[in-house]
Amino acid sequence: MKIAIAREAIEVGERRVALIPATIQRLVQPDWHFLVEAKAGEGSYLSDQDYSDAGAAVVADRAELWGHADVILKVAPPSRAEIEQMRPGTALISFLNPLGDPELIEALAARQITAFSMELIPRTSRAQSMDALSSQAGIAGYKAVLLGAAALPKFFPMLTTAAGTIRPAKVFVMGAGVAGLQAIATARRLGAIVEAFDIRPAVKEEVQSLGAKFVDIDLEEDTVAEGGYAKEVSEAARQKTQAVLAERIAQADVVITTAQVPGKRAPILVTAEMVAGMQPGSVIVDLAANQGGNCEVTDPGKDINYQGITIIGPTNLPSSMPVHASQLYAKNVATLLEYLIKDNALNLDFEDDIVDATCVTHGGEIRNPRVKAALNIEVQVS
């Protein structure tokens, strides 16, 4: 079994790597041969020598690497050119953005690639150690607070000095998933007063356990989607939410937004009018910028000043912390790899919930019903 670790394309700004040397050392066995593309770990401060010492072979020629691999491991979705370099029948494990870019999945199927999407790992206790979305979201939540604190022209903690007392900053976190909870915990550690909101009432206790105040809004409708993710709500519920949140946003020094809907534009939680109502010097960090943003005036990938308010729209925060992001992602990928490979062959038991949910293409076919629906392919119900 030849397992290749690809170098991420420099042009997409991805600094993470799919497997780190320490993880390879743990995985090495007689029938598994690891091939690493030269400089694959460079963005995470890992040298080719580090990989050689771990027992992997470093390959400089990408065409040779991809042409001989049985399994290719990546972080960012492959480009169309990269897909053409893959040998038909190869297995691919990577983030694939299947609902946001269904045409990519169609191209993988056409190339006869057996593709496993890290976004589709089920949210079950059995698959928890494979859940890359959660491991990377935690990094994004942590870094978002640091960006907000650096941009804010105020202290975060309360300070009592001979020159007077400094009041603590107020942070408002919108969305209490993994990223939101990590943002709450980080802001609290920095000494801020933190409030948080989520349309899922079940997360109230988690928010409070971290020392934040939960903003409770009764939406009178189901707000939880399959897998525990937040569900897209009705227009009436959205308007009711915005009316309550406008006041909280106006009082906040830093607002961090995290709400995303897979395959769709992120919901607008902060309107331009709300931004205009904030105090000059306040900061918004929009973690949904890669899906258009939760803030109406977010410019994805850029920091802008809108009427005295700094709006930060990062599109790949985990990549800004590549050492630990790669370490965590490598653990997720390695666990999935060990789960999938049995007796030196891929375990494609589609009766297994993890295999069934994660495998999006196999044998030239797209397996995921939601991707098929996005491509207007008829979904057969058995």
Residue pairs with C-beta under 8 A, 6 or more apart in sequence:
1 31
1 32
1 33
1 70
1 71
1 341
1 344
1 345
2 33
2 35
2 68
2 69
2 70
2 71
3 32
3 33
3 34
3 35
3 69
3 70
3 71
3 73
3 337
4 34
4 35
4 36
4 37
4 59
4 65
4 66
4 68
4 69
4 71
4 72
4 73
5 17
5 18
5 19
5 34
5 35
5 36
5 37
5 40
5 51
5 56
5 73
6 18
6 37
6 40
6 62
6 65
6 66
6 72
6 73
6 74
6 82
7 17
7 37
7 38
7 39
7 40
7 42
7 62
8 14
8 15
8 16
8 17
8 40
8 43
8 74
8 75
8 76
9 76
9 79
9 82
12 76
13 316
13 319
14 43
14 75
14 76
14 316
14 319
15 43
15 44
15 319
15 320
15 322
16 43
16 44
16 75
16 318
16 319
16 322
16 325
16 326
16 329
17 40
17 41
17 43
17 44
17 46
17 75
17 322
17 326
17 330
18 40
18 73
18 74
18 75
18 93
18 94
18 326
18 329
18 330
18 333
19 27
19 34
19 36
19 73
19 330
19 333
19 334
20 41
20 44
20 46
20 326
20 327
20 330
21 41
21 46
21 50
21 51
21 53
21 54
21 56
22 54
22 327
22 330
23 330
23 331
23 333
23 334
24 34
24 51
24 54
24 55
24 56
25 54
25 55
26 334
27 34
27 334
27 337
27 338
28 34
28 54
28 55
31 344
32 341
33 57
34 51
34 54
34 55
34 56
34 57
35 56
35 57
35 59
35 65
35 68
35 69
36 48
36 51
36 56
36 57
36 58
36 59
37 58
37 59
37 60
37 62
37 65
38 48
38 58
38 59
38 60
39 48
40 46
40 51
41 47
41 48
41 50
41 51
41 326
43 319
43 322
44 322
44 323
44 325
44 326
45 322
45 323
46 326
48 58
51 58
52 58
59 65
62 85
63 85
66 72
66 82
66 85
66 86
66 87
66 90
67 85
67 87
68 87
69 86
69 87
69 90
70 90
70 91
71 90
71 91
71 92
71 93
71 337
71 341
71 346
72 86
72 90
72 91
72 92
72 93
72 94
73 93
73 94
73 333
73 337
74 92
74 93
74 94
74 95
75 94
75 95
75 329
76 94
76 95
77 94
77 95
77 96
77 97
77 101
77 104
78 86
78 92
78 94
78 104
78 108
80 104
80 107
83 104
83 107
83 108
83 111
83 113
84 111
86 92
86 111
86 113
88 111
88 112
88 113
89 112
89 113
89 114
90 113
90 114
91 113
91 114
91 115
91 116
91 340
91 346
92 108
92 113
92 114
92 115
92 116
93 116
93 118
93 333
93 336
93 337
93 340
94 115
94 116
94 117
94 118
95 117
95 118
95 119
95 132
96 104
96 105
96 108
96 115
96 117
96 118
96 119
96 360
97 104
97 119
98 104
98 105
98 117
98 119
98 120
98 263
98 360
98 368
98 370
98 371
99 119
99 262
99 263
99 264
99 370
99 371
99 374
100 262
100 263
100 291
102 263
102 371
102 374
102 375
103 375
105 115
105 360
105 361
105 366
105 368
105 371
105 375
106 366
106 375
108 115
108 360
108 361
109 115
109 361
109 364
109 365
109 366
110 364
112 363
112 364
113 361
114 346
114 348
114 359
114 361
114 362
114 363
115 359
115 360
115 361
115 362
116 336
116 340
116 358
116 359
116 360
117 358
117 360
117 368
118 130
118 132
118 133
118 332
118 333
118 336
118 358
119 132
119 133
119 262
120 357
120 358
120 360
120 368
121 127
121 130
121 131
121 132
121 133
121 332
121 336
121 354
121 357
121 358
122 227
122 353
122 354
122 357
122 358
123 131
123 227
123 228
123 229
124 353
124 354
126 354
127 354
128 134
129 331
129 332
129 335
130 332
130 335
130 336
130 339
130 354
131 332
132 328
132 329
132 332
132 333
133 178
134 178
135 328
135 329
135 331
135 332
136 318
136 325
136 328
136 329
137 177
137 178
137 179
137 182
137 258
138 178
138 179
138 182
138 328
139 182
139 317
139 318
139 321
139 324
139 325
139 328
140 179
140 182
140 287
140 314
140 317
140 318
141 178
141 179
141 180
141 181
141 182
141 183
141 186
141 256
141 258
141 287
142 182
142 183
142 186
142 321
143 314
143 317
143 318
143 320
143 321
144 179
144 183
144 256
144 285
144 287
144 314
144 317
145 171
145 183
145 186
145 187
145 190
145 254
145 256
145 285
146 186
147 285
147 312
147 314
148 171
148 187
148 254
148 256
148 283
148 285
148 312
149 156
149 169
149 190
149 254
151 283
151 303
151 310
151 312
152 169
152 253
152 254
152 281
152 282
152 283
153 281
154 166
154 169
154 253
154 281
155 166
155 168
155 169
155 191
156 168
156 169
156 171
156 187
156 190
156 191
156 192
157 166
157 168
157 169
157 190
157 191
157 192
158 165
158 166
158 167
158 168
158 191
159 165
159 166
160 166
168 191
168 192
168 193
169 191
169 192
169 193
169 253
169 254
170 192
170 193
170 194
170 195
170 251
170 252
170 253
170 254
171 183
171 187
171 192
171 193
171 194
171 195
171 252
171 253
171 254
171 255
171 256
172 194
172 195
172 196
172 197
172 248
172 249
172 251
172 252
172 254
172 255
172 256
173 180
173 183
173 184
173 187
173 194
173 195
173 196
173 197
173 212
173 255
173 256
173 258
174 180
174 196
174 197
174 198
174 245
174 255
174 256
174 257
174 258
174 259
174 269
174 270
174 294
175 197
175 198
175 230
175 257
175 258
175 259
175 287
176 184
176 196
176 197
176 198
176 200
176 203
176 206
176 207
176 214
177 198
177 203
177 229
177 230
177 258
179 258
179 287
180 196
180 198
180 256
180 258
181 203
181 206
181 207
181 210
183 256
183 258
184 194
184 196
184 207
184 210
184 211
184 212
185 210
187 194
187 254
187 256
188 194
188 210
188 211
188 212
192 253
192 254
194 210
194 211
194 212
194 213
195 212
195 213
195 214
195 215
195 248
195 252
196 207
196 212
196 213
196 214
196 215
197 214
197 215
197 217
197 241
197 245
197 248
198 204
198 207
198 214
198 230
199 217
199 219
199 223
199 230
199 231
199 233
199 237
199 241
200 223
200 224
200 230
201 216
201 223
202 224
203 214
204 214
204 216
207 213
207 214
208 214
215 244
215 245
215 248
217 240
217 241
217 244
219 233
219 237
219 240
219 241
220 237
221 233
221 234
221 237
222 231
223 230
223 231
223 233
223 237
224 230
224 231
225 231
225 232
229 262
230 259
230 261
232 261
232 264
232 267
233 241
238 267
241 269
242 269
242 271
242 274
245 269
245 270
245 274
246 273
246 274
246 277
249 255
249 270
249 274
249 277
249 278
250 274
250 277
250 278
250 279
252 278
252 282
253 279
253 281
253 282
253 283
254 282
254 283
254 284
254 285
255 270
255 278
255 282
255 283
255 284
255 285
256 284
256 285
256 287
257 269
257 270
257 284
257 285
257 286
257 287
257 288
257 293
257 294
257 295
258 287
258 288
258 294
259 266
259 267
259 269
259 288
259 294
260 266
260 287
260 288
260 291
261 267
261 291
263 370
263 374
264 291
265 291
265 292
266 288
266 291
266 292
266 293
266 294
267 294
268 293
268 294
268 295
268 296
269 294
269 295
270 284
270 286
270 294
270 295
270 296
271 296
272 296
272 297
272 306
275 284
275 295
275 296
275 297
275 306
275 307
275 309
275 311
276 307
276 309
278 284
278 309
280 307
280 308
280 309
281 308
281 309
281 310
282 309
282 310
283 309
283 310
283 311
283 312
284 295
284 298
284 309
284 310
284 311
284 312
285 312
285 314
286 293
286 294
286 295
286 298
286 311
286 312
286 313
286 314
287 294
287 314
287 317
288 294
289 298
289 300
289 301
289 313
289 314
289 315
290 300
290 315
290 316
292 298
292 300
293 300
293 313
295 311
295 313
297 304
297 306
297 311
298 304
298 311
298 313
299 311
299 313
300 313
300 315
301 313
301 314
301 315
302 313
303 310
303 311
303 312
303 313
304 310
304 311
304 313
305 311
314 320
318 325
318 329
319 325
336 354
336 358
339 347
339 354
340 346
340 347
340 355
341 347
347 355
348 355
348 359
348 362
349 355
350 356
350 359
350 367
356 367
359 367
360 366
360 367
360 368
360 371
361 367
366 372
366 375
366 377
369 379
372 378
372 379
373 379
